[in-house]
Amino acid sequence: MDRYRVRLGEGPETYALAVEALRGWRQFDIGWARLCWPDTPVKVGATVGVLARHYRFWSLNSARVVYVIEESGEVERFGFGYGTLPGHGERGEERFLVEWNRENDLVHYDVFAFSRPNHPLAWPGYPLVRVLQRRFARDSKMAMVRAAARSI
C-alpha cells in the first residue's frame, strides 16, 4: 500500500488547473509512460491502457475507472480510482485525487494505491516492481506540479 502527496499551490485557480489536469490524464505526462488513449473521459467504466518503458522492456497494462470523486464544501475534491484488469502485471487499485482546502487555501495532489503481483514474472521481480511504482509516484507528482503551475 502506498500513499504519496504533494502540494501544488494555493487557491481556486490552482485547483481548477489540477482538476483539468486529472481529467486530461496528465499525471501520466512523465516521459517513460503513455496513456492509451489520453482523450478517454474520466468516468466510471472507462478503460485505459498504460504503455510504459522500463529499462530494457515495455509493458502494456489495462485498468478501468471504478469510481469518480467530486466533493464540495470546506474541502473541494476531484479524483478517481481505477482498478487493474486481467493481464495487468499487478492486481490492485490506484486513486488520483486533487483537493483544495478552503480554510488554508492549499491545493494538494494525492496518489493512493494498493497492489500485489498478478503476473508470474512479477513475483520474482517484485523488488523491481516496487522501484517502478515509486518512480511512477515521484514522476506523477512532478507532472501534476507542472500542470498546476500553468497560468490560466
N, C-alpha and C positions, 0 to 999 in steps of 0.2 A: 504494500500500500504506500502510495506517495502523495504528498501534497506540496505544491510549490506556489508561492505567492510573490508578486512584485507590485510595487507602487508605480502607477502610470502617470500620475499627476493630480491635478485638482480641478474641480468644477464640472458643470454640466457639459461644457464643450468637449472636455477630455472624455467624459463618459460617453457622449454621443459618438465620438470618433472610435472609441473602443468597441461599442456595440456594432457600429458599421463594420469594423474590422472582423469581429467574430462572425457576423452574418456573411462576410465575404471569405471566410476560412483563412484569413491572413495570418493566423497563428502558425500556419504551415509554410509561410514565406521564410524558409530557413536555409535555402541553398542546396541542401542534400536530400530533401524530400519534396514531393509534389502531390497535390491532391488531384484525384481523378473523380470528378470534374469540379473545378472551383466555382462554377456557376450553379451548383446544386443548392437549392434553397434549404435553409436550416429549418426543418420541420420534422415532426415525428414520422418515421418511416422512410426518410431519405437515406439512400445508401451511397456511400463513397468508398473509394479505394485510396490508399496511401502508398505511393511508389517511393521507395527510399533506397538510397545508395549507401551501402555500408562497406567500408574498407575495400574488399575485392568482390563484392556481390551485390545484387539488387534484390529487393523483396517487394511484393505487392500484397497488401493486407486490406481486407474489406471490413467495413463497420456500418452499422445502421443507427441513426438517431433514434433514441428511445424516449427522450423527454426534452422539453424546452422549458426554461425558467424565465418568466417575465414578472417581476415583482416591483410594486411601487410602495412608497411610504418613506419613513425615515432613512431607509437604505434601499436604493434602487438597484435591482439586479437583472441582468440578462445573461443567459447562458444556455448550454445544452449538454446532454450526455449522450455518448454513443457507445454501443456495445459491439464487441467483436463478432464476426460471423464465422461459420465453419471454414476451415482452411487458413485462418489467421494464425500467425505464429504464437500468439498469446490468446488466452481466454480471459476476458475481463471487460472493464468499462472505464471510460475516461470522461471527465466533466471539465468543460471550459466555461469560466464564469468571469464576468466583469461586474464590479459593484461600485456604487458611489454612495458614500456615507454623507448625508446632508449635514449632519452635526459638525463634522470636522472637515467637510468638503473634499475628502480624499477619494481617489479612484484607484482601485486595485484590479489586477488580473490574477486569477486563481486557477490552478490545474489540480484536479484530484483524480487519482487513478488507482485501480486495483487490478491485479492480473496474476496469472500463473502460466507457466509454459503449456502450450497446447500442441505444438508440433514436436514430433520425436527428437528433432535436432535441437530444439530449444532447451531441452533438459540438460544435455551435457554442455551446451553453450550458454547456460544461464548467467554466468558472470559477464559475458559479453552482452547479453540481453539487458542486464541492469545498467551497464555502461551506456548503451544506446538509449535507454529510457531516460537516464539523467541528462544525456546530451540533448535529447529532444526537449525536455523540460527547460533547460537553460536557453536553448536557441529559440524556443517558442516564446518564452518571456521576453527575449530581446526583440523578436518580431513584433510583439504587441506594444512594447515601449516605442518602437519606431512608428508604428501605425498610429498610436495615440498622440504622438508628438507633431503630427502634421497640423498645419493651420487650416481652419475652416474657410 
